[in-house]
Amino acid sequence: MGYAQIIATVLAGAVTVVAVVLAVRAVLTITSVIRQGQPDPARFTEPKTRTKTLLKESVGHTRMLKWSAIGAAHWFVMFSFIILSSLVLEAYFEVVTPKGELPIIGHWAIFGLVTEWFGILGTVGIVYLIFVRQRQKPGAVKRSRFLGSTMWQAYFVESIIVGVLVCGFLIRGLKVANDHFPYPVWAAPLSHAIGAGLPAWEDGPTWVALVKLLISMGWLITISLNPTMGVAWHRFLAFFNIYFKRSPEKPAGSGLGALKPMMSNGKPLDFEEADPEKDLFGVAQVEQFTWKGLLDFSTCTECGRCQSQCPAWNTAKPLSPKLMILSLRDHAYAKAPYLLGGGGKDLTGEEKATEAQLAHMDVLALAEGNRPLIGTAEDMGVIDPDVLWSCTTCGACVEQCPVDIEHIDHIVDMRRYQVLIESSFPSEAGVMLRNLENKGNPWGAPQNTREDWTKGLDFEVPKVGEVEDFDYLFWVGCAGAFEDRAKKTTRAVATLLHEAGVKYAILGEGETCTGDPARRIGNEFIFQMLAQQNVETLTEAFGEKKSKKIVATCPHCFNTLGNEYEQLGLEVEVVHHTQLLAHLVATGKLTPVQPVDGGVTYHDPCYLGRHNRVFDAPRELLGSSIVGEIQEMPRNQERSFCCGAGGARMWMEERIGKRINVERTEEALATGAKTIAVGCPFCYTMIGDGVTGKGQQDEVEVVDVATVLLRSLKQEA
């Protein structure tokens, strides 16, 4: 061992010791923060399914590959990091001797081949990702997805990757030049090409290996000093976040479809026995999120994919799902010393720490601990109320997140506390909640008018109780029963079912709101009240039937009945009307004969498409009806843009930025189609209003898919 090797070994050893000590400290910090969260035992179920999902999403990169070239580049960078970590380990042998290599496998040609090509493809991948970041950075594009991201951290990580890859090839090139390289040209062509242009330098591999280790350990030291550096830590935490996702069986985001029930101490909250002084009613403090919520915040990589798809962000609202998660993350870590020191508020708002404990606390952590979770800038709130109430719960953020962060669950948990305990929510939503509680529908219409939509039909609509034999219970929904435009859809569906000979029945006045708007706004109490009433009604209606099928025209009812009533013990098969009608057309029970002129575009409702993956049935139905191609909007299917009505926003005025329904309407009008087909009564209202607002109501018509089908059956319909 020469002087070069002695110096390099000492320096490499010293920096490694410092890096490892700091890394251990950082891991302990991160785990201590996450452990402050509430218990969530359901995250440990289905280990086989979770493992399978983890492998599919990480090795298969299924969520990242939605972004095609970016996903492929990220795959190569990710696996280059994993595989080429072996070459970082090899660098410790190379600082000891220029001929150093990994024991056993270090001279295998196959090892040289794999590491060579991952080095090449990793380099191409990171260069492409750097190019994308520069092309899409703030200032380069309007409302960049990177706006608000900690850019220096991203640049730091990217430069570290480039530096390690360059050093790797330089070491190999110098070994070639020194005639110490164990791999043939076919296994390491680039290394041989680099070596051909380098001079023989005996100590070269040692010095470059030292630089490589200094770069690598410098990276580890930096991220260890910054435990909130999600752009770096996500490469470790993402595996855990994916494994512990709420619904591992779902192909898309696990926070889609059903909402997580209100939890307290790891168990669903029982309102009959709940005590606000002992049980959590939503989230009022960051430590009241579950440990998985705190893991979510820690895992965010600041990529901004959620931000780029969010309808609120795209229409100049203050909500960015990314920035919300980052605010919660930074708050959790800044508050952690206060919590770990015994501080915190109990459910009555009293301080847990003693005076002696408070006296020894860091003043910044103490100040952070006294910040309200929801509050304006003047109140020093972590999350502004306008951020909280801008969300439509459309699920675009959850759909796009590559590491399975469950944004909607966190937003609704915060809403629950604001509504149930603080009674703090947009004033106009109060009318809707009172109507739900007193009238059983958000419009406040009299219950005895629920069947008025049947008037004028040339056939009798069967009712449960009047007929015993029915295959489908037709869930009309509040909009379908009371809202004038939605009633047209209800009548069209009833007519189509009648003509197809489907045995169905309605509940009539026995039906009440499913509770969806109450639950999404955060009033779990009213949701539970309505849901339990409906569960009892449906259980009685189906009686001893083995086949319990419901057809619904409203995706919100469809989602609540099919996904959320399971939480109350009701298991039924729920289909959307477009699914049933598509089946009736496919089986020849309905035959479209009259094409629709002027072209048709279709708007995917969030709760039908993104939340429940029903994309094909409406398109198959429209295709058969119009005898031609649908004129798709640029944002369609899982990337469909929200109409703006979800998350109880239907009953809240939109005062900030551009109206979401106008943004979507403009996209629909740009297709040139004369018919905008929808599959949701909320979308019907919002896009219909958008078309009217644009003065296009005489040229463009908004109708439900069922109406398009009915017109194609009967020209005079």
Sequence and secondary structure as in RCSB ss.txt:
>XXXX:A:sequence
MGYAQIIATVLAGAVTVVAVVLAVRAVLTITSVIRQGQPDPARFTEPKTRTKTLLKESVGHTRMLKWSAIGAAHW
FVMFSFIILSSLVLEAYFEVVTPKGELPIIGHWAIFGLVTEWFGILGTVGIVYLIFVRQRQKPGAVKRSRFLGST
MWQAYFVESIIVGVLVCGFLIRGLKVANDHFPYPVWAAPLSHAIGAGLPAWEDGPTWVALVKLLISMGWLITISL
NPTMGVAWHRFLAFFNIYFKRSPEKPAGSGLGALKPMMSNGKPLDFEEADPEKDLFGVAQVEQFTWKGLLDFSTC
TECGRCQSQCPAWNTAKPLSPKLMILSLRDHAYAKAPYLLGGGGKDLTGEEKATEAQLAHMDVLALAEGNRPLIG
TAEDMGVIDPDVLWSCTTCGACVEQCPVDIEHIDHIVDMRRYQVLIESSFPSEAGVMLRNLENKGNPWGAPQNTR
EDWTKGLDFEVPKVGEVEDFDYLFWVGCAGAFEDRAKKTTRAVATLLHEAGVKYAILGEGETCTGDPARRIGNEF
IFQMLAQQNVETLTEAFGEKKSKKIVATCPHCFNTLGNEYEQLGLEVEVVHHTQLLAHLVATGKLTPVQPVDGGV
TYHDPCYLGRHNRVFDAPRELLGSSIVGEIQEMPRNQERSFCCGAGGARMWMEERIGKRINVERTEEALATGAKT
IAVGCPFCYTMIGDGVTGKGQQDEVEVVDVATVLLRSLKQEA
>XXXX:A:secstr
  HHHHHHHHHHHHHHHHHHHHHHHHHHHHHHHHTTSB  GGGGS HHHHHHHHHHHHTS TTGGGGTHHHHHHH
HHHHHHHHTHHHHHHHHHHHH TT   TTTTT HHHHHHHHHHHHHHHHHHHHHHHHHHHHSBTTBTT TTTTS 
HHHHHHHHHHHHHHHHHHHHHHHHHHHTT   S TTT HHHHHHHHTS   TTHHHHHHHHHHHHHHHHHHHHHH
 TT HHHHHHHHHHHHHHT S TT SS TTSSS    EETTEE  TTT  TTTS  S SSGGGSBHHHHHHHHH 
    HHHHH HHHHTT S  HHHHHHHHHHHHHHHHHHHHTT  B TTS B S HHHHHTS HHHHHHHTS SB 
 TTTT SB HHHHHT     HHHHH TT   HHHHHHHHHHHHHHTS  S HHHHHHHHHHHHHSSTT   GGGT
TGGGTT SS   BBTTBS  SEEEE HHHHHH HHHHHHHHHHHHHHHHHT  EEB GGG    SHHHHHHT HH
HHHHHHHHHHHHHHHHHTT S  EEEES HHHHHIIIIIGGGGT   EEEEHHHHHHHHHHTTSS   S  TT E
EE   TTTTTTT   HHHHHHHHHHHTS     SS GGG    S TTTGGGS   SSS HHHHHHHHHHTTT SE
EEES HHHHHHHHHHHHHTT TTT EEEEHHHHHHHHH TT 
